[in-house]
Amino acid sequence: MTSRVGRSAAVIAGLAAVSVALSGCFYAMIPEESSRPLSDVTPDTEGVAADLLPFYSQELAWSECGVGFDCTDVTAPLDWENPAEGEITLSVVRHRAAGEPVGSLLTNPGGPGSSGVDLIAGSLDYAVGADVIENYDVIGFDPRGVGESTAVTCYDAPEMDDYLYGIPDAARGTTEWEAEVLDSHEAFAQACDANSTGILPYITTVNSARDMDLIRAVLGDKQLNYLGYSYGTFLGATYAKLYPEKAGRLVLDGAIDPAVPGLDVGATQALGFESALRAYMQDCLASGECPFNGTVDEAMADLGALLASVDSTPLRNGDGRLLGADSLMTGIIAALYSQDSWTYLTQALDEALQGDPTTAFFLADFYNGRENGVYTDNSAEAFRAYNCMDYPVEDDPAAEAATEAKIAEGAPTIAPYWTGPDSCSVWPYPPTGTRGEIAAEGAGPILVIGTTNDPATPYEWSESLADQLQNGVLITRVGEGHTGYNKGNLCVDGAVESFLLDDVVPEDGLRCE
């Protein structure tokens, strides 16, 4: 069985843009330019093994790439276990603090597969608050396999359209449908292997965490300060496990539970999105402008009927593409990330009921990184590469059947469009990752933020990760949407920024209404 496991987290890099992009008003804050020189650090090479010293001692060549920003490339080993076997390039952007910085703050927007360079260069004030911008060198980087770093490459745009939006000929749920979907996954995997210059076996979270330590060192920092969203929490926790003595001020927002198996991840996310969809529907029905009527249960049943109708009779878009139920569900999920996007979900569903897929396609395209027929990033490709290497393959028909029954019972609207053949079962390389608790013994306090009705990374995962960490500190944001920091909650923002700026550790269990 496969699902949308984790992929939905990738939209964190542009989450706030859903609502404003539709109105044509999206912009990033233009920061003040720092007067500090571009290259003013000495790499931290203390205790570095001889075979890694050439990487840790490299001096970075920075160049200005926007007002207040400078960019560079970091050379990393392809295989950290055999560093002489080859090299990759990591793309890095830095927004410099106005004065003497507290230090560097590495960031990761999630995914896996979202571009950290794009997040910081294009949406700095969405990623971090003004005081953090003022006092930290804020760092965005594209992890290995992503974006402007040495990247996973699979399909061109028309091929990606067929893969992401194509509608199988066979009826959903039949043996023929499963075979058709699995063939599509296998063709995609083979293309990734053929076009990615041998990097697929090394696209793992463990290797990416090691890359982060390299970036820390060549920036001249003794410890890593880090803000990770969604999947970025797993990356940050992995770093703390590998380098507890190097873990500085770490903030993990919208946590993934590293101990939960892939099947359970998919089931928990399905139930989380169903819960968020019901919260949306209740708000929609109360607005007076909802295309559905009656109770929440009745409206959800009508939405299920719409999905079934689109599944049997897809809607043709102005560009010739057909909107099937899977793509409509993708658009729904994209809009559930932020309560600010609910108005546009209403618009998309209202149009779909009238046979018009325009806004539904806009939301699905946003989720998939597609704009005007072009894919602006490789997030869908990198997402698959990371997950297929990080998650052990689960070949247990009884467990799969139990998981599907759990999803069908707890998420009846979403369930028909959530499961299917496991795309990672045909990945060309066996996974190397394992699932298990992370304690990060020896690391200092690590902040974990959970939002109570977060659909993509359910609150229980944040609770669990905070409990696993030897020095985990849980902050609860009561509300809707994905992640909690810098979303307008002064309680959350104040606790995070006091920690990052002044090393003030908040009370464990802080609850922010």
N, C-alpha and C positions, 0 to 999 in steps of 0.2 A: 504494500500500500504506500502511496505517496500522498503528499498534501502540499499546501502552500507554506510549509514549515519555514519560518524565519524570513522568507522572501519579502513579506510585507514590511518587515523592519527596515528594509532598504530605503523606503521613501522618506525616512527621517531627514535626510539632507535637504529635501525640498518641501517638507510637510506644510509649512506655513504658506507656501506659494499656491496651494490649491485654490483658496478663495480669492486671493488677490490676482493671480494670473488670469483667472476668468474675467476679471474686470480690467485687466491690462495695467495694473498699478504696482507690480512687484519691483522692488528696488532694494539695494543693499546700502547700509550706512557707509558714507565716505569718511574714513578715519583720518585723523590728523597724522601728518608724516613725522616720524621720529628723526632726530638729528644724529642718532648714534651711527657709527660706521657699520657697514654690512658684515664684515668679518672681524670679530673682536673676541674670539674665544679660543681656548686651548682644549683639544679633545681629552676626555677622561679615559686614560688607558691603564689605570691602576688595576692590577690583577688579571689583565687580559692574556689569554694563551697566545703563544708565539704564532700559531697558524692563523689567528684572527687579528693579530696586531696590524697588518696592512689595512684592514677595514676600519678598525677602531682609531687608527692614527691619521686617517685621511683628513685633509683640510678642505673645507667646503668653498666652492666658488659661487658666491651669491650674486644675483643681478636683480635690479629693481623690476617689479612686474605689476606696478600700480601704486597709487598714492598710499604710502605707509606699508607697502608689501614688498617683500623680496623673495626670490625663488632659487632653488638649487636642486641638484640631484645627489643622492647618496648611493654609493656602490655597496651592495650587500652580497654575501655568498648565496648562490642558488641553493646549495645544500649545506645547512649549518653543521651537519655531521661530517662532511667532506668539503671544507671550504675551498680547496684547490680545484674542485671539479667544474667551476663556472661561476659567473657573476650575473646579478640582475641590478636594475636601476630602480630606485625609489624616488618618486617626485615629491618635493616638500615645498610648502609655502609658509612664510612667517609674516605675521603682522607684529611689528615691534612696539614694545611699550613706549609710552611718551617719555619716561625718564628711566632711571635705573630699575630694571625689572626685578620682581620677586624671583623670577626664574622663567623657564620655558613651560608652557602648558600644552602638552600634546592632546589632540582631540581625535575622536573617531565617531562618525555619524551613524554607524550601524551597517546593516545589510544581512550577511556579509556581501560586500561588493560596492558599497556607496563610496563616492569620492570625497576624501577629506580635504583635498585641495579645493574642490569646487565649493564645499561647505564654507571654508574660511574665506576664500577669495571672493565668493559671491554672496554669502549670507552671514558675515561675521557677527552682526548684532543679533541674529537668530541663534547662533551657536552659543554665545557667551554674553554676559551682562556688561554694561558700560564700565563698571569698576574693574572688572577682570581685564577688559581690553586696555584700560589705562595702565595697569600695573604688571601685566604679564606679556612676555613674548608668546603670542598665541600661534600654535603650530598646527597646520593641517598637512596630512600626508596621504598619498594613495598607497594603501597596502599592496604588497606583492600581488600581481595578477589583476590589479584594478587601475582603470583610467590611464593616467600619464606615466605610471610606473610600468615595468615590464608586465605586459597584460595578457590575460586569457583572451584569445580570439577564436570565434567559432564560425559565425555566419555573417553574410552581408545583410543589408536591410530587407530586401525582399524575402530572403530565406528566414530571417527572424520573424517577419510578419507571418509567414506560413507556420512557423513553429509556435509562436505565442498566441496567434489569433485564429489559426486554422481550425476548421470544424470537421471532425471525423465523419466518414461516410456511414459507418455502422451506428446502430442505435446504442445510446449510452447504457453501460452496464452489461452489454453482451460480451461473449467471448471474442467476437470479431472486433468489437470496439476496443477491448483491452489490448488485443494484438496490434491494432492500428496505432494506438497511443504509445505502446512500448516501442514499436518500430520507429516512431517519430523521435522518441527519447534516444534511441540507439544511434540514429543518424546524426542527431545533434552532438552526442558524445564523441562520435568518430570525427566529426568536423572539428570539435574543440581540440582533440588530440593532434589532428593533422596540421592545424593552423597556429598552435600555441608554442612552437619552438621548444618542446621538451620540458616545459615548466610545470605541467599538471601535477606530477607526483609531489611537488614541493609547495603547492598552494594549500597551506594548512594554517590554522590559528597558532599553533606552537611556533612555527617558523615566523609568522608575522609578529608574534610577541618578541621573538629574538631580534627581529628587525627594529622594533621599537627601542630595545635597549641600545642598539647601535646608534639610532638617531639621537637618543638621549646623550650618549657619550660624545658624539661628534659635535653636538651643540654645546658641550662643555659643562653639562649638568651632572652633579654627583648623584642625584636621585631623580626619578621620573615623577613629575606632576602630570596628572592625566584626568581628562573628562571624556567618558565613553557613554554613548547612547545605545540602547537596544543591544544588538549583537556586540557593540563596542564594550558592553559590560563583560561579556565572556572573554574578549580579548584582554581587557584590563585585569580580570581575575586570573587569567592564565599568566599574564606578566607577573603578578604578585606571587603566584605559586613558584614560578621559575626564578625570580629575583627578589625575594622578600626584603633583603637588605637594601635594595635599590628603590623600593617602592616608597615614594614620597606621599604627596597629598593626592589620593585617588578618589574620584567621584564616579560611581557607576549608576546610571539613570535608566530605569526601565529594564530591569535585570532579566537575563536568561539564567535559568537554573542549570548549572553544568552537570548535575547528577541525573537529570530526567532523560530517559531514552527517547529516541526520535519518534517512535509511535506515540508516546505520551505527550511529547511536544506538540505534535500535530493535533491531537485530540483536545488538549488544553486550549490551544489557539482557536480552534473551531468554536468551542464553547465561549471563549472570550469575545469573538466577533459576533456570535449570536446574541450575547448579552448586550454588546454595544449597539447592535442593530435594533434590538427591542427598545433600548433607551432612546435611540434616534426616532423610532416610530412613535413612541409616546409623545415626544416633543413635536413631531410632525402633526399628529392628530390634534394637539392642543393649539397649533398655530393658526388654524382656520384656512390654511392654504395647502393642505395636504391632498395628494391625489388619491388617498385611501380613506376609508370611513370605518366607523364602528369601534370596537375595542382593539387593543393591541394585538390580541390573538387573532381576531378577524382580519386585521390589516396585514399581519404577517402571513396568514394563509393566502390573502390576495397577492402579496408579493411573491409567494411561492408559485402561485398560478402564473404570474407574469414570467418568472424565470422558466417555468416549464413550457410556456408558449414560445418564448424566444429560443428555447432549446430545440423545439420541433420546427419552428419557422423563424429563422434568423432575420434580423432587420438590416436592410441595405443602407449603408452610409453614403454620403455625397461623393466620397472618393472611391466608391466601388466596393469597399470592404463590407463583410457581413459580420454583424454583431450576434454571436451566439451567447448561450447562457454563461459559459465560462468567462468570456470577456465582460459581460454585464456584471458578474460577480466580482471580477477584478476591479471594476470601477466602483462598486459598492464598498469594497474593502478599502480602497484608496481614500474614499471620503470619510470613512469611520475613524481615521487616525486623529482627526481634530474636529471638535465640535463646531469650529468656525466653518467647516466645509459642509455641514449638514444642509444648508440652504441649497447648495449645488447638487447634493444627492437628491433632494426633492425635485429639483429641476430635471435631473437626468431620468428619474423614474417617471415623472409626469410626461416627459417627451417619449419615453419608451412605450408607455401605455398608448400613446397616439401613433406609434410606429416610427418614431424619429430617434435614431441612436446617437445623435451628434454629441450631446454632453456626456453620455455614457462612454463614448469613445474617447472624449477628452480626458476623462478621469482615468480610464484604463491606460491610455497613452502616457499620461503623467506618471503613473505607477511604473510603467515599463521603460521610462526614459526615451520615449519616442516623440519627435516633434517634426511636423511637416514631412513625414515619410522618412526621416533620418533618426537613427538612434544616437542620442547625444552622449551616451556612456555605455560601458559594457557591464552594467550592474547585473543583468540577468545571467550573463555568461559567468562572471566571477562568483556570483551567488551559488550557482550549481557546482562550480569547481570546489569551493570551500566546503560546502555541506557534504558533498560526496566523499571528501577526504576526512572530514571531521567526525562524521556520524557512522558508527559501525552499522553494517547492513543487518537488518533484522528479518530473518527468514523463518518466521514462526506463524504458520497459517492460523492457528488457534488464537494467538495474540492479535493478529491482524483482524480477525473476525470480531473479537471482543472490542477492539478499538473502534471499528466501524459501527458496531451496535451502540457504543457509548456516544459517538458523534450523532448517529441517527436519532437517539433519544434526547440528547441535550441540545442539539443544534439542528432541528429538523428543516429549517429553511436553507441553511448553508450546506448540509450534509451531502446532497446529491452532486454537488459541484466541488467537493473538497477532496475526495479520495479517488484513487486510481492506481495503475501500475507504478511501482517504485522506479523513478527515473535514475536513481543511483545504482540500481541493480545491473545496469548496462554500462556504468562508467568504466573507462579503460584501465583504471588502477584501483587496487583494493584500498579501503580506508585505513589510515594509520591512527586516527583519533580514538579516544576512549571517553566514556561518560563516567563521571564520578564527582564526589564532593570536592570542593576546593577550600582549604583552610587557610592557606597562605601564612603558615606559622612563621612568626618572626617579623611580619610586616606590621607597620603601625596602623592606626585607625583608618578604615576604608568606609566611605559613605555610600550607602545603597539607597536609592530613591525608588519607591513604588507608587503607582497611581491606582486607586482602588478599582476603577473600571477600565483599565488599559486593555484594549482588545488584543494587541499584538504580543505583549509580554505581560501576561496576567499577574496581578498583584502578589499572588501566592509565590511566584518565582522570586520576587524581591525579598519577601519574608524568608524564604528558604536560603537564598544566597547570604543574606545578612547573618543568619544563624550558623551557616557553615564556616564563614570567615572567623578566624580566631579573634579579630578585632573589628568585626563588622558593626556598623552603626546604621540602623534603619530610620529613614525619613519617609513618612506616608503623606502623599498628596491625595486628598479626597476629591474625586472628580472624574471626568470623562477624558478620553484621549490618551495618546501615546507619549510617555515620558512626562517629567514633572518640573525640571529646572528651566528657568527663563521663559515660563509660560504665563507670567502675570501673578503668580502666587507669591506674595511678599514673604511669607513664612518660609517657604522652600528656598527662595532666592537668597534671603538673608542668611539662612543656615549654611548654604553652600558657599556663599561668598565670604562669610566670616572664616570658614574653614580654609578656603583657598588662599585668602589674603592674609589672615592673621593666625592661622593654625589653631583656631578655636573649634574644638570638637563638640558638636551638638549633643543633646541628650538622646541616648538610644531610645527609639520608639516615638520620637517627635511626630506629632500628628498635625498636619496643616489642612484646616478646613477651607 
